[in-house]
Amino acid sequence: MVQREHPLRMVAWELTRNCNLNCVHCRAAASKGPYEGELTFSECKDVLDQIGAFASPTIILTGGEPLMRDDIFDIIEYGKEKGLRLVMAINGTLLTEEKAVRMRDGGIKRVSLSLDGKNRESHDAFRRVDGSFDAVIRAADMLRAAGLPFQINTTVTRLNVEDLRELYGLVKETGAVAWHTFLLVPVGRGKGLKGEELNARAYEDVLNWLYDVEKQNEIEMKVTCAPHYYRIVKEREDTPKSAGCLAGKSFMFISHRGIAQPCGYLELHSGDVRRDGVKKVWEESPVFHQLRDPASYKGKCGRCRYLAICGGCRARAHEVHGDFLHEEPYCSFDATTG
């Protein structure tokens, strides 16, 4: 098989798995740790050097909670020196006005916060730490005051699907520049939410509603972990702004120990950047090569006319079928009947 060129456009980098929350959906089942074998500051600099030598992706500094790393601002400053585009995902609880300014001045282009409930009761129950809702609201205020753009992420489950309209209103009230909705992938601690994910029919309803909201052009929106959204956009005679699942095609996840994966939710060892370097892993990983080959996809995904703009969620396929190339289990569309 001849591989087409696949430039690396986005890296999600789990700088630490340490976290001060205990969220019910956490893909990493992260806790306060400590976790052994995390990349050192010197190794982090090497990773940034390697990325900058062959690509210019957006790098998401995430965790766990990245603010729990003592050297986080050193990492940010080094990335800025290398001219890399850095964004950051935090839970808000550890943010201060001083840290917000340091993040801005250090070159962070955008921060993501998460709201998974419309109020304290629902959000704190999801995050399993009292005060986490208030912390997000305070963090939003501090980021806005510092002039650092931020987005709100929301994980959609049966627990909050009826509250999405109110959540959308709350997101706008915070002053966020974007709302990114994530459709639950039940991995890690999220396995405990099996049964709380939406079924295929409900996914269609929610994705169509999100399309209607996006067309209002009130706020930047992105639907994540639901690549069939782009099939819906196409069916509604619009032009998708992106392809669907980008895992292993233009997106790579790097764990706190330097292990590469197609995405954070698809925990398949796809290379070791400590040992082999980022470029070699990206270009030679057998897992990434399979994901880039449409002929390798199975089931209804493999025969779907929307494969190129969707691809199905590979992490859900792996979790449900035990095969990351199998069909997306939460999609109601079938090319043989649709």
N, C-alpha and C positions, 0 to 999 in steps of 0.2 A: 504494500500500500504506500502510495506517495503522500506524504504529509504536506498539507498546505502550511504556509507560514502562520503562526499564531503568536502575535505580539503579546507580551505580558502587560496588561493595562491596569490591573488592580491586585494588590496583595493585602490580605488580612493577616496581621502578625500578632499572635498571642504572646505579648511580651512577658506575661506572668499568668499563672493559673490561680494565684492567690486572690481571694475576694472576700469582702466583708458582708456580702449578702448571701442568700441561700435560695435563689429563685427556683420556682418549681419547674421551669422549662429549660434550665441551663444545659446547653449541649455538652459542656465540659464537666458538669457536676462539680463546679468550682467551689472551694471553701477557703478558709483562712490558711490552709496549708500547715507548715511550709512544704513546697514541692522541690524535690531534688533534681539537679541536672539542668536547671534553667540556664539559658544563654547568658554569659557574662557580658559586661559592658564592652570589653574588647571584642568578643564574638559578635555582639550587636553591631559594632562599627564595621566589622568585616562583612556582615550581611548587607548593610547599607552600601558599602563600597561595591559589592558584587552586583547588587541590583542596579545601581547607578551606572555601572560599566556597560550594560547591554540593554537597559530598558528605562522608561520614564513613567512608571505606573503611579497611581495614587496608592499610598501606603496607609492602611488603617491600623493605628496603634491601639490594640485592644487587649482584653484579658479573658477571664479574671477582671481585675480592676487595675489598669496600668498605673494609676497614681499610687499604688502600693509599692512600686519599685522605687527605691531610694535614688536611683540614677536616672529616673525618667526624663528629667529636664536636660541632663547631659546627652541622652539619646536624641531628644528633640533638637537640641542645638547642633548636634553633629549632622543630623539629617538636613537641617537648614543649610549648613556649610556645603553639603554635597549638592544642593540645589534640588532636592527631592520634595515632592508634594506630599505633605503629611496631614492626615486628619486623625481624629482620636475618638474612641468610644469609652465613655465613663458612666458611672451610675449616679453621680452627683453628690454622693454623701461626703466625699473627701475634698470637694472643691472649696476653695476660699477665693476671696477677691484677688489676693496676691497671686495665687496659682493661675487664675483666669488670665491675668495680665501677662504672666510669664509664658503661658501657652501661646497667647496671641503674639507676643514679641519674639517667641522662639520659632515662629513660622507655622504653627498649626493653622490650617485654612478653615477647618470646620470641626465642630464637636457634635457627637451624637449622645442624646439622653434617651431614656426609655420611659414611656407611660403605657401601662397595660391595663389600667383601670381608670374609670371616670372620676374617682374620688379616693380619699384616703383608705377607706375600708377595702375596696376592691383591689387597688394597686398594692397596698401593703400585704394583703393576703397572697397575692401572686408572687411578690418578692420575699415574703416571709420574714420581713424585718419591719417593725413598727417605725414610722417616721420616714420611710423611704419615699413616699409620695411628696411630703413636704420638702425633702431634700432635693428632689427633681425641680420643684417649683422655685426653690431658692437658687439652685444652680442656673436655671434659665435666666433668672433676674441678674445674677452676677455676670453671665456670659453676655447678656444684652448690654449691660453697663460697660463691659470691657470692649464692646464692639467686635466680639468674636461670634461669627455666625454659627448657629446650631440647628440641628434637625431633631425631630422626635421619632423614635422607633416604637412600633407597637406590634406585639406578637398576638395574632388573632386565633382565638380558640372558642369553643362553645361557652366558655366562662365569661367572655366579654363581647361576643359577636352582636348581641342586642344593644350594646352600649356604644357601638362604633360612631354613630352620628354625634353623640355627646362628646366622645373622645376627640373627634375631628374638631368640634368647636373649641374644646380645651386646648388642643394643639395650636390653633390659630391665636388663642388668647395669650399663650406663652411668648409669642413673638418669634416662633421657630420659622426658619426659611424653607423647611421641607418636612414632609410627613412620609416616612418609609414604613410600610406595613409588611410584616413577616407572617406568612402562613405557617403555623406550627409544624416543625419536623420533630417527631417524638423520639429523640435520641438523648443520650446522657441522662440527666435527671428528668428530662422531658418524657422519658418512657413511662413515668408515673402518671402522665396525662393521657395515656392511651385511652381512647373512649371520649376524650374531650376535644379531639381534633374534629374539624368539620368533615362531613362526608362529601362525596363528589358533587352531589346536587347543590349542597349548601355552598361549596366552593364557587360553583358557577354563579350563584346568586350574589355572593359577596364580591366576586371579581367584577361582575357587571355593575354593581353599585359603586365600587371604587373607580371604575371607568367613568361613570356619570359624574362623580365628584371631581376627578381629574380634569374633565372637560370644562368645569366651571372656571379653571385657571385662577383660583384664589391662592394657591400655594403649590410649590413644587411637590410632586408626588412620585413615589417609586414603589412598585409591588415586588417584593422579594420572596424567594422560595415558593413561588407560584408561577412557573414559566408559562403555564397555559393562559395566563393573563394576556400574553402577546398574541395568542391565537384568537382570543376574544376581541382584542383591538382590531385585528385583521378582519374578523367576521363582521364587525360593525363598521366596516369600510373606512377604517382609519389606518394610518401608517404607524407601526410600532416604533417607539423611540430607541429600542434596544432589542437584542436577541433575548431569548429566554434564559435557560440555565447556562451560565458562563463558566462553570466549574471545570478547571483543567484546560479550558479553551483560551480564555483571556484573564482568568482569575485563579489565584493560588492562595492557599492558607499555609502559614508556617506556625508550628506549635511552639510552646515555651521551651521545648527541648530541641528545636530545629528540624523537626520532622515535617515534611511537606505532605499536604493533603489537597484534593481538588477543592474542597471547601471545609468550613469548620464543622458542618453537620455530617459530612461523609468521611468517617474516620478510617480511611484506607492509607496505609503507609505507601507513599508515592515517591520517596526519596529522602535523603538526609543531607540538608544543606551544610551542616557542620563538616561532613565527610567529603561530599562531592561538589559543593558550591551550588549557588542558586541557579546559574545559567544552565549547567549540565542537567540538573534535576528538571528544570522547566522544559528543556529541549529533548530529553531522552527518557523521561519517566514512561514506562509501559502503560501505567494507568492513565496518564494524560493522553497518550497516543490512542488508547481505546476510546476515550471520551470524544476525541476529535474526529473519529471515524464513523460517519452516519450508518455505514453498513453493519456496524457491530451492535446496533440497538435492536432490542427484541420486543416481542409482543406487539400491541397496537401502536406503541411509539415508533417501532421500526417501520411500520407501513403507513404512518400518518403523513399526510401531505403538508402538515405544519411542523414537521420535525426540525427544519432548519431555523425556524423562528421560535421554537418552544424547547423541545428536547426532553421535557418532563423533568421532574426533580429526581436526580440520581440518588440522593440520600434517602428519600422515601422508598424508592425502588429497592435499595439495599436493605433497608430496615424491614420492609414488608415481605420481600421475595428472597432476600439473601443474595441478591444479584444486582449490582449497581447498573447493569445494562438492561435490566428488565423494564417493563412498562411502568409509567407513573400510576400509582394505585388510586390517586384521588382526582382523577380526571374522567369526566363523563363522556368526553368526545371519543368516537371511534370512527376512523376513516372509512371503514367498510359500511357504516350506516349513516354517518353524519354528513 
